Amino acid sequence: MKKWGFLVFPILALAVGALAGFLSRPGLETVYPLLEKSPLTPPGAVFPVVWSVLYILMGIGLALVVAKGGENVPQAVILWGLQLALNFCWSLLFFGGGYYFAALLCLVILWLAILAMIAAFAAVSRPAAWLQIPYLLWVTFAGYLNGAVWLLNR
């Protein structure tokens, strides 16, 4: 099962992201293009590419942790699931509901959950933890973008 994790966990993360995208599509296609955004907002085509890479890194990180094993694995798995659930909720709040401030608060909690996940991963596998740094950085940038949308569209 340990080797299967390198396939199963990335696919699971990608599936959660795809479901969030599917459920958020109406707002993403109809409302988001009309919003005032930061001048640093990347072109729309960048987001699915970046998120796909990040979901794959999330899955590989968890697979490394599970494959290594040890007493800290359950906590790492729980934090991985928590951050993935928060990631899913953010998409629904921001794109699905247009709740930009609530989405920003969710993103702050997500950022903290990612940080906790990185610490938990590091206790088991340093490479797994390092693979999550791009995710933390991207969510930091996403927080800036989310905050800009909230401030510019009140």
C-alpha positions as CSV (number, residue, x, y, z in Angstrom):
1,M,0.0,0.0,0.0
2,K,2.9,2.4,0.7
3,K,3.8,2.6,-3.0
4,W,0.2,3.0,-4.0
5,G,0.1,6.2,-1.9
6,F,2.2,7.9,-4.6
7,L,-0.6,7.5,-7.0
8,V,-3.7,7.5,-4.7
9,F,-2.9,10.7,-2.6
10,P,-2.1,13.0,-5.6
11,I,-5.2,11.7,-7.4
12,L,-7.3,12.3,-4.2
13,A,-6.0,15.9,-3.9
14,L,-6.5,16.6,-7.6
15,A,-10.1,15.1,-7.3
16,V,-10.9,17.4,-4.4
17,G,-9.6,20.4,-6.4
18,A,-11.5,19.4,-9.4
19,L,-14.8,19.0,-7.4
20,A,-14.3,22.4,-5.9
21,G,-13.7,23.8,-9.4
22,F,-16.7,22.2,-10.7
23,L,-19.0,23.4,-7.9
24,S,-17.5,26.9,-8.2
25,R,-17.6,27.2,-12.0
26,P,-20.7,29.3,-12.3
27,G,-19.2,32.1,-10.1
28,L,-15.8,31.7,-11.6
29,E,-17.2,32.1,-15.2
30,T,-19.8,34.8,-14.6
31,V,-18.9,36.9,-11.5
32,Y,-15.1,36.7,-11.2
33,P,-14.4,38.3,-14.6
34,L,-16.4,41.3,-13.6
35,L,-14.6,41.9,-10.3
36,E,-12.0,44.6,-9.7
37,K,-8.7,42.8,-9.0
38,S,-5.2,43.5,-8.0
39,P,-2.9,44.5,-10.9
40,L,-0.7,41.5,-9.8
41,T,-3.5,39.0,-10.6
42,P,-2.1,36.4,-12.9
43,P,-3.9,35.5,-16.1
44,G,-6.7,32.9,-15.5
45,A,-4.8,30.2,-17.4
46,V,-2.1,30.2,-14.7
47,F,-4.4,29.1,-11.8
48,P,-5.3,25.6,-13.0
49,V,-1.7,24.8,-13.8
50,V,-0.4,26.1,-10.5
51,W,-3.1,24.3,-8.5
52,S,-2.6,21.0,-10.3
53,V,1.1,21.1,-9.5
54,L,0.4,22.0,-5.8
55,Y,-2.2,19.2,-5.5
56,I,0.3,16.7,-6.9
57,L,3.0,18.0,-4.4
58,M,0.5,17.7,-1.5
59,G,-0.2,14.1,-2.5
60,I,3.4,13.2,-3.0
61,G,4.2,14.8,0.4
62,L,1.6,12.7,2.2
63,A,2.8,9.6,0.3
64,L,6.3,10.2,1.6
65,V,5.1,10.6,5.1
66,V,2.9,7.4,5.0
67,A,5.7,5.4,3.3
68,K,8.2,6.4,6.0
69,G,5.8,5.6,8.8
70,G,6.1,6.2,12.5
71,E,4.2,7.6,15.5
72,N,3.7,11.0,14.0
73,V,2.0,9.8,10.8
74,P,-1.6,10.0,12.1
75,Q,-1.3,13.6,13.0
76,A,0.2,14.4,9.6
77,V,-2.6,12.6,7.9
78,I,-5.2,14.5,9.9
79,L,-3.6,17.9,9.1
80,W,-3.4,17.0,5.5
81,G,-7.1,16.2,5.4
82,L,-7.9,19.4,7.3
83,Q,-6.0,21.6,5.0
84,L,-7.5,19.9,2.0
85,A,-11.0,20.5,3.4
86,L,-10.2,24.1,4.1
87,N,-8.9,24.5,0.6
88,F,-12.1,23.1,-0.8
89,C,-14.2,25.4,1.4
90,W,-12.3,28.4,0.3
91,S,-13.2,27.8,-3.3
92,L,-16.9,27.5,-2.5
93,L,-16.8,30.6,-0.3
94,F,-14.9,32.8,-2.8
95,F,-16.1,31.6,-6.2
96,G,-19.2,29.7,-5.3
97,G,-20.7,32.2,-2.9
98,G,-18.9,35.5,-3.4
99,Y,-18.2,35.7,0.3
100,Y,-14.9,37.4,-0.1
101,F,-14.2,38.4,3.5
102,A,-15.3,34.9,4.8
103,A,-13.1,33.4,2.1
104,L,-10.2,35.6,3.4
105,L,-10.7,34.3,7.0
106,C,-10.9,30.8,5.7
107,L,-7.6,31.4,3.8
108,V,-5.9,32.6,7.1
109,I,-7.0,29.4,8.8
110,L,-5.9,27.4,5.7
111,W,-2.5,29.1,5.9
112,L,-2.1,28.1,9.6
113,A,-3.2,24.5,8.8
114,I,-0.6,24.3,6.0
115,L,2.0,25.5,8.4
116,A,1.0,22.9,11.0
117,M,0.9,20.2,8.2
118,I,4.5,21.2,7.2
119,A,5.6,20.9,10.8
120,A,3.9,17.5,11.1
121,F,5.4,16.3,7.8
122,A,8.9,17.5,8.9
123,A,8.6,15.3,12.0
124,V,8.4,12.3,9.7
125,S,10.0,13.3,6.4
126,R,11.9,16.6,5.7
127,P,11.5,16.2,1.9
128,A,7.7,15.9,2.3
129,A,7.7,19.1,4.3
130,W,9.9,20.9,1.8
131,L,7.4,19.9,-1.0
132,Q,4.7,21.9,0.7
133,I,6.6,25.3,0.7
134,P,5.4,26.2,-2.8
135,Y,1.8,25.6,-1.5
136,L,2.4,27.9,1.5
137,L,3.8,30.6,-0.7
138,W,1.0,30.4,-3.2
139,V,-1.6,30.5,-0.5
140,T,0.2,33.6,0.9
141,F,-0.1,35.2,-2.5
142,A,-3.7,34.0,-2.8
143,G,-4.4,35.8,0.5
144,Y,-3.1,39.0,-1.0
145,L,-5.3,38.5,-4.1
146,N,-8.4,37.6,-2.0
147,G,-7.8,40.6,0.2
148,A,-7.6,42.9,-2.8
149,V,-10.8,41.5,-4.3
150,W,-12.6,42.0,-0.9
151,L,-11.3,45.6,-0.6
152,L,-11.8,46.6,-4.2
153,N,-15.4,45.2,-4.4
154,R,-17.0,46.3,-1.2
